[in-house]
């Protein structure tokens, strides 16, 4: 009895071991050799660029690729925000790419920096785009910026918060946002010529409420033609300090 049981266990063990070897050899066979690399989500970056930096080579076994390492390699590209790598058995790899999008423009010397919502420089142009991007000027601009470098993330973040709190019809009435590096404050200049000293992000909701009033007052003054709004100071608690053209 014991001998038969031992032989049975030995037979089962051999069968399992042989099965595992067969599975291993099958998974590492040419049946799973990558023959197609699909790259989606591209607009500004070429497929050839992404394929090259991904490091994926056709003919490699699909189970031997490291999705996280490939995704990290792809996001090194300055115009790519994120990447996801997927296996589609038996022989296809997909790279889903999310490119960075221009969100704001920062003048720098004789050119304009096009940055995304995190302040990453995506492009440098000698001409100003007429698209409705926020324009951010800096009290102390960087001396030199390369594509892919961060351009004052704090300033861009503050402007983005204000921008998102305003309705579209008020956003287009702002000519530019000026960031003061020394104090971390914003000054907002409207198309009507009003200087709004917004300050820091404290009392944010209250200040946004006053911004709505600024645009209403500008509209009223413009219709009457009798007065102009020069500046509004929102930096301190209490009623804003307002100066008109008649003062």
C-alpha positions as CSV (number, residue, x, y, z in Angstrom):
1,X,0.0,0.0,0.0
2,X,2.7,2.4,1.0
3,X,4.7,1.6,-2.1
4,X,1.7,2.2,-4.4
5,X,0.9,5.5,-2.7
6,X,4.5,6.6,-3.0
7,X,4.6,5.7,-6.7
8,X,1.3,7.6,-7.2
9,X,2.6,10.7,-5.5
10,X,5.8,10.5,-7.4
11,X,3.9,10.2,-10.7
12,X,1.7,13.2,-9.9
13,X,4.8,15.2,-8.9
14,X,6.5,14.4,-12.2
15,X,3.3,15.2,-14.1
16,X,3.0,18.6,-12.4
17,X,6.7,19.4,-12.9
18,X,6.5,18.4,-16.6
19,X,3.3,20.6,-16.9
20,X,5.1,23.6,-15.4
21,X,8.0,23.2,-17.7
22,X,5.6,23.0,-20.7
23,X,3.8,26.1,-19.5
24,X,7.1,28.0,-19.0
25,X,8.4,27.0,-22.4
26,X,5.1,28.0,-24.0
27,X,5.0,31.4,-22.3
28,X,8.5,32.1,-23.4
29,X,8.0,30.8,-26.9
30,X,7.8,32.9,-30.1
31,X,4.0,32.7,-29.9
32,X,4.2,35.6,-27.4
33,X,6.9,37.6,-29.3
34,X,5.8,41.2,-29.6
35,X,4.9,42.1,-33.2
36,X,2.8,45.2,-32.8
37,X,3.2,48.4,-30.7
38,X,0.1,50.6,-30.6
39,X,0.5,54.1,-29.3
40,X,-2.6,56.2,-28.7
41,X,-3.3,59.7,-27.5
42,X,-0.7,61.5,-29.5
43,X,-1.1,64.9,-31.1
44,X,2.2,66.8,-30.8
45,X,4.6,64.0,-30.3
46,X,5.3,61.5,-33.0
47,X,4.8,57.7,-32.6
48,X,8.4,57.1,-33.6
49,X,9.6,59.3,-30.6
50,X,7.5,57.4,-28.1
51,X,8.4,54.0,-29.5
52,X,12.1,54.9,-29.3
53,X,12.1,56.1,-25.7
54,X,9.8,53.3,-24.6
55,X,12.6,50.8,-25.2
56,X,10.2,48.2,-26.4
57,X,11.6,46.0,-29.2
58,X,9.5,43.9,-31.5
59,X,10.4,40.2,-31.0
60,X,10.8,40.6,-27.3
61,X,8.6,38.3,-25.2
62,X,5.4,40.2,-24.1
63,X,5.7,38.8,-20.5
64,X,9.2,40.1,-20.1
65,X,8.4,43.8,-20.4
66,X,8.1,46.0,-17.3
67,X,5.0,48.3,-17.7
68,X,6.0,50.7,-15.0
69,X,9.5,51.2,-16.2
70,X,8.3,51.8,-19.8
71,X,5.7,54.3,-18.6
72,X,8.3,56.2,-16.6
73,X,10.6,56.2,-19.6
74,X,7.9,57.6,-21.8
75,X,7.0,60.4,-19.4
76,X,10.5,61.7,-19.5
77,X,9.5,63.4,-22.7
78,X,8.7,67.1,-21.8
79,X,5.4,67.1,-23.8
80,X,4.0,63.9,-22.2
81,X,2.1,64.2,-18.9
82,X,1.4,60.5,-18.3
83,X,1.6,57.0,-19.9
84,X,0.0,53.6,-19.3
85,X,1.3,50.4,-20.8
86,X,-1.1,47.5,-21.5
87,X,-0.5,44.0,-22.8
88,X,-2.9,42.6,-25.4
89,X,-2.2,38.9,-25.7
90,X,-0.7,37.3,-27.5
91,X,1.6,39.8,-29.3
92,X,0.4,43.4,-29.0
93,X,1.6,46.1,-26.6
94,X,-0.4,49.4,-26.2
95,X,1.0,52.6,-24.8
96,X,-1.7,55.1,-23.9
97,X,-0.3,58.6,-23.7
98,X,-1.7,61.8,-22.2
99,X,0.1,64.8,-23.6
100,X,0.6,68.0,-21.7
101,X,-1.7,70.9,-22.8
102,X,-0.9,74.5,-23.1
103,X,-2.6,76.4,-20.3
104,X,-0.9,79.8,-19.9
105,X,1.6,82.1,-21.6
106,X,4.5,83.7,-19.7
107,X,6.5,86.5,-21.5
108,X,10.2,86.1,-21.2
109,X,12.5,88.6,-22.7
110,X,11.9,88.5,-26.5
111,X,9.8,85.4,-26.5
112,X,6.7,83.7,-25.0
113,X,6.8,80.6,-22.9
114,X,3.8,78.2,-23.4
115,X,3.3,76.3,-20.1
116,X,0.9,73.7,-18.9
117,X,-1.2,73.9,-15.7
118,X,1.8,72.8,-13.6
119,X,4.1,75.4,-15.1
120,X,6.0,73.0,-17.3
121,X,7.4,74.8,-20.4
122,X,6.1,73.1,-23.5
123,X,7.1,75.5,-26.2
124,X,8.8,78.9,-26.8
125,X,7.6,81.2,-29.5
126,X,8.5,84.7,-30.7
127,X,4.9,85.5,-31.4
128,X,1.9,85.8,-29.1
129,X,-1.0,83.4,-29.7
130,X,-4.4,84.9,-29.9
131,X,-6.0,81.9,-28.1
132,X,-7.6,82.7,-24.8
133,X,-4.8,81.5,-22.5
134,X,-4.1,83.4,-19.3
135,X,-1.1,85.6,-19.6
136,X,1.2,85.6,-16.5
137,X,4.0,88.1,-16.0
138,X,6.6,87.6,-13.3
139,X,8.3,90.3,-11.2
140,X,11.5,88.3,-11.4
141,X,11.4,86.2,-14.5
142,X,13.8,83.2,-14.9
143,X,17.0,84.0,-16.8
144,X,16.7,80.9,-19.0
145,X,14.2,78.2,-19.5
146,X,14.4,75.0,-21.6
147,X,11.6,72.9,-22.9
148,X,10.4,70.6,-20.1
149,X,11.6,72.8,-17.3
150,X,9.2,74.2,-14.6
151,X,8.4,77.9,-14.7
152,X,7.3,79.2,-11.3
153,X,4.8,76.5,-10.3
154,X,3.5,78.6,-7.5
155,X,2.5,81.6,-9.7
156,X,0.8,79.3,-12.2
157,X,-1.1,77.5,-9.5
158,X,-2.4,80.8,-8.0
159,X,-3.5,82.1,-11.3
160,X,-5.2,78.8,-12.1
161,X,-7.2,78.9,-8.9
162,X,-8.4,82.4,-9.7
163,X,-9.1,81.6,-13.4
164,X,-11.2,78.5,-12.5
165,X,-13.3,80.6,-10.0
166,X,-14.3,83.1,-12.6
167,X,-17.0,82.6,-15.3
168,X,-15.9,82.6,-18.9
169,X,-17.3,86.1,-19.6
170,X,-15.1,87.5,-16.8
171,X,-11.9,85.6,-17.8
172,X,-11.8,87.3,-21.2
173,X,-11.9,90.7,-19.4
174,X,-8.5,90.1,-17.8
175,X,-5.5,91.2,-19.8
176,X,-2.8,89.6,-17.5
177,X,-1.9,88.4,-14.1
178,X,1.3,89.8,-12.5
179,X,3.0,87.7,-9.9
180,X,5.2,89.4,-7.3
181,X,8.0,87.0,-6.4
182,X,9.1,88.8,-3.2
183,X,5.7,88.7,-1.5
184,X,3.9,85.8,-3.3
185,X,1.1,88.1,-4.3
186,X,-1.0,88.6,-7.4
187,X,-2.0,91.8,-9.2
188,X,-4.7,91.4,-11.8
189,X,-5.0,93.9,-14.7
190,X,-8.3,94.0,-16.5
191,X,-8.9,94.9,-20.1
192,X,-10.7,98.1,-18.9
193,X,-7.4,99.3,-17.3
194,X,-8.2,98.6,-13.7
195,X,-5.4,97.3,-11.4
196,X,-6.7,94.8,-8.9
197,X,-4.3,94.1,-6.0
198,X,-5.5,90.6,-5.3
199,X,-2.7,89.7,-2.8
200,X,-2.3,86.1,-1.6
201,X,-4.9,83.3,-1.6
202,X,-6.2,84.2,1.9
203,X,-9.9,85.2,2.0
204,X,-10.1,83.7,-1.5
205,X,-13.9,83.4,-1.9
206,X,-14.4,86.9,-0.5
207,X,-11.9,88.3,-3.0
208,X,-13.6,86.5,-5.9
209,X,-16.9,88.1,-4.9
210,X,-15.2,91.5,-5.1
211,X,-13.8,90.6,-8.6
212,X,-17.3,90.1,-9.8
213,X,-18.2,93.6,-8.5
214,X,-15.1,95.1,-10.2
215,X,-16.4,94.0,-13.6
216,X,-19.9,95.3,-12.9
217,X,-18.5,98.7,-11.9
218,X,-16.3,98.8,-15.0
219,X,-19.4,98.1,-17.1
220,X,-21.4,100.8,-15.3
221,X,-18.6,103.4,-15.7
222,X,-18.1,102.6,-19.3
223,X,-21.7,103.1,-20.1
224,X,-21.9,106.4,-18.2
225,X,-18.6,107.7,-19.6
226,X,-18.2,109.9,-16.6
227,X,-15.7,107.9,-14.5
228,X,-13.0,105.3,-14.6
229,X,-11.8,102.7,-12.1
230,X,-8.1,103.0,-11.5
231,X,-7.3,100.4,-8.9
232,X,-8.9,98.2,-6.3
233,X,-7.0,96.8,-3.3
234,X,-8.3,93.5,-1.9
235,X,-5.3,92.6,0.2
236,X,-6.7,93.7,3.6
237,X,-9.8,92.7,5.6
238,X,-12.8,95.0,5.4
239,X,-14.1,96.9,2.4
240,X,-11.7,97.2,-0.5
241,X,-9.7,100.3,-1.1
242,X,-11.0,101.8,-4.4
243,X,-9.6,104.6,-6.5
244,X,-11.5,106.1,-9.4
245,X,-10.3,108.5,-12.1
246,X,-12.0,111.4,-10.5
247,X,-10.0,111.2,-7.3
